[in-house]
Amino acid sequence: MKREQRPGAEAVAVKGRLAANKWLLARRFSQLSILGLFLLGPWFGIWLVKGNLNASLTLDVLPLTDPYILLQSLLTGHVPEMAAITGALIIVAFYLLVGGRVYCSWVCPVNMVTDAAHWLRERLGITGTARLSATTRYWILAASLLLALFTGTLVWEFVNPVSMLQRGLIFGMGLTWLLVLGIFLLDLLVSRRAWCGHLCPVGAFYSLLALRSPLRVRADRRAQCDDCMDCFLVCPEPRVIRPALKGADKGIGPVITSANCTNCGRCIDVCAKDVFRFGSRFGDRTDTPEKTVHHSPGAEALR
């Protein structure tokens, strides 16, 4: 049965447009601000941050290194400088706390491209999709590490869309436009959330840092859920929602514990019942329904 309104429409009516999009707006501010800091130097000569998302130096003091890149570099036989190791440890510690996939939703500029493709896909009503396994990204991750080991080069960096997009904005997009357009069309026409949700090895690597991160999305008011399906439809990793939202009768607590949750906050935004919130993974208690709710069409897909 066709939905009568777009996901989040009820939340907008109940909470207002700003409150129903606050985490989305916060993410866009974060992504654009981080990208802007890297562009200030090359574009305007203001060098607050030198480098790129792979390796940078902030205010000539704070080194930051992508641990995925550092791992590949180690496999090539290269011995990194202590500053690079320190920068990687800082990044690892940060994402161990907030969840590795936060990189995908709050930092990665390619996420804005894939989100735009998803938005247009929904507006055009494109429903057909190729079947892609979510484990494919882990195979690609393993392949990138093996290639680094056996070739002695960072093979992934030749096609890494994050690095290419950043270089393109500084030196000219050139063929980078084709890669960005390819990812956009892949998500628009081939499969829902194909790149970020099924193929990207960067997201696969950072998910490994989220296995025990304390910052989580919680469905503490899941008894209030009316099965509108809005959270499921906007979530970039919808598989992670079911256990926390629908697991009360199975003794499963309300914390979304999956390492693939991106902590994007969209489920919080679009829920008119305020079922979700950011919180701690601790206190993963089992709650009991507070009241009986009426199920909307399509609710069984969540069960």
N, C-alpha and C positions, 0 to 999 in steps of 0.2 A: 504494500500500500504506500502511495506517494506521500511524503511529508508535506504538511500544509505550510510550514515555515522553515526558514533556514536555522541551522544550529546556533544557539545563543540569542535568538529573537526574544524568547521569554525572559531571559536574564536581562536583556536590555530594557524590556518593559518594566521589570521589577526593580532592578538596581540602577538603571540609567546607563547610557552608552559608555561613559568613561569608566565606571566601576566594572562593567561587563567586559572591558578590554584592558584593564590596568596592567596585567602581567604581560600581555602582548605588547603594549606600548613600552613597558619597562625593558623588555627584551630587545625591541628595536632600538631604543636609546642606547642600550649596552653595546649591541653589535655595531651600530654606526659610530659610537664614540670611540670604541677600540680601533675600528678601521681608520677613523679620522686621525687618531693619535699617530698611527704609522704613516699617514700621508702628509702630516704637517711639515715634516722635515723635507722630503723631496719636493713638495709643492710650494711651500712658503718659507723654507729655511728655518723653521722652528723645531729644533731637535729635542723634543721632550723624550721621545722614544726612538731609538735607532735599531734598525733590523726589520724583522717581520715576525709572523706568528710562529715560525720555526725556531727562531733564536733572536732575542732582543736584549737591549740594555736601556733601562729607564733612568733618566736623569743622571746618566753616567755612573750609577751606583748599583741598581738592582738588575742582576742578570736573570733572564727567564728563558728556558729551553723546552721545546716540545719533547717529552720523554719518548714518544714514538719515533721521532727523527733521531734522537740520541741512541736508541736501541738499534736502529738500522745502521747508524754510523759505527757502533761497536762491532756489529756483525761483519762490516766490511773490513775490519782490522784496524780502523782508525782509532787512535788514542785521544779522547777529547781533553780539552783543557779543564782545569778545576772549576773555572767559572761556568762552563757548560754543564758540568755535573751538578754544581750547586743550583743552577737555574732549573734543571730537571727535577731535582729533589723538592724545590719550592713548589713547582707545578703539581707534582705527584701528591704532596701533602695537602695542597689546596683542594684538589679534586677528590681525594680520599674523604674529605670532610663534607663537601657539598654535592658529590656525585659526579662521576666522570662525564656522563652525557650532558651535563650542564654546558660543557664546551660546545656541543652541537647546537643547543637552543639559545645560548646567551652570548656566544663568542663568534662562531663560524659564520663568515659572510655568505657562504653558499646556501646556508639555511634560508636566507631571505629569498633566494632564487627558487628554492623548492617550495617554500611556503606560498610564493606567488603562483606557482604552477598548480598547487593544490587548491588555492582560492579560485583560480579560473576554471579548474576542472569541476569544482562544485557548482559554479555559476552556469557553466555550459551543460551540466547534467551528464557528464561523461561517466559512465558506470563500468564499462568493459575494462578488464584488467588481465594482464598476464600473471601467471602464478610464479612468484619468486619466493624462494625460501629465505627466511630471516637469517639462516645460518650461512648463507652465501658470503656475507661480509667477513665472517671469520675465516673462511677458506681463502678469500682474497688477502686478508691480513696475514695469514700464514705464508701465502705465496710471496707477498712483498718482503717478508723477513728472509725467506729462503733465497730469493733473488739477490738480496743484499749480501747474504752469506756467500753465495757461489759466484757472483759476478764482481764483487768488490765495489759496487756502485749503488747509489741510492736510486734504484730504478723507479720506485714509486714517485719520486719527485719530478720525473719527466712528465707525469700525467696528473699530479695532484692538483685538483681544481682550486683548492684554497690558495696554494702558492702561486699558481698561474694567474688567478684573478687578482691577487695582490700585486704581482709583478706587472700585470697588464695595466692596472690603474696608474702605475708609476711610469712605465716605459712605453705604453701604448698597447692596446688590446690585441691587435693583429688576429692571429688564429685562436686566441683565447676566447673570442666571441663564439667560435664554433663549439668549443667545449661547454661553455656556459649555456648556449642555446640547446646543445644536445641533452644536457642534464634537465633543463626546463621541459623539453619535449618528452623526454623519458617519463618524467613525473606526470606530465599533462595527459599523454596519450597512451602510454604503454602499461604503467602500473602505478597504483596509488602509493605515494611515498616511496618510490622505487629506490632512489639514490640513498637517502638518509636512513631509511628503514630496512633496506635489504642488501645494499652493495658497498657502502662506504667503509673502508677498512679503518679510517680514523675514528669513526664512531664505535666500531667494534673494539678497537684498542682502549678507548676511554671508558667503555662499558666495564672493562675489567677492573677499573679503579673504583667502580661504584658498588661493588659487591657488598660492602659493609658500611657504606657512608651513612652518617647519622641523619642528615637532612633528607626528609622524605615528604611526599604528598600523602596525606591521610584522608580517608573517607569516614571520618568520625560520626557524621550524621547520615550514614548510609540508610538508616531506617526511614529517612525522609524521601529517599529516591522514588520518583514516580515513573522511572523507566522511559524517560523522554528520548534517550539515546544521544543527546547532544554531546556529552563527554566522550563517548565512544567515537562519534563522527569527527571530532576535531583533534583527537589525540593522535600524534604521529606514531605512537606505538600502542595501538588499542588493546593488544593482548595483555598488557600489564595491568589494566584496570579491573578485569573480571574478578580475580581472587579477592582483592580488598573490598570491592563494591558488593559482590554477591556471595561472599564466603561465610557469612554469619552462621548459616545452618550447618556448615561443615567445620565450624570451630576455627575458621581462619580470621585473623584480626584485620582491622581496617587500614593497615599501613601498606602502601604500594612498595613492595620490597624488591621488585625486579630491577636488575642492574641496567636494563634498557630504558627505564623511565628517564626522560630528559629533563624533568623538573621544569618544564616550560610554563606550567601554571594555567594552561588553556582550559583544563577541566574545571579549575576553580573559577575562571572567568565566566564560562558559559552555563554554569549550574545555577538555576534560579532558586534552588532549594538550599544553596550553600552547604552541600554535602561534603565538599573537599576543602582542605586547607593545607598550608605548609606546616610541618611540625617535625617531631623527632621520630626515628624508627623505634625508640624505646616506648614501652607501654603498649605493645601490640596486643591489646586485649580483645576478647571476643565480646561483642555487644549483643543485645537482644533487640528485636524490632520494637519501636515505640508505638507504631500504629500500622494498620493495614492500609496499603495504598492501591490505587487503581493503575493498572498497567496500560501503557500506550501500545499501539500497533508496533510490531518489531521488537518488543521487549524480550522475546525469547532468545534473540541473538546474543543478548548479554549473559544469558544463563548457561 
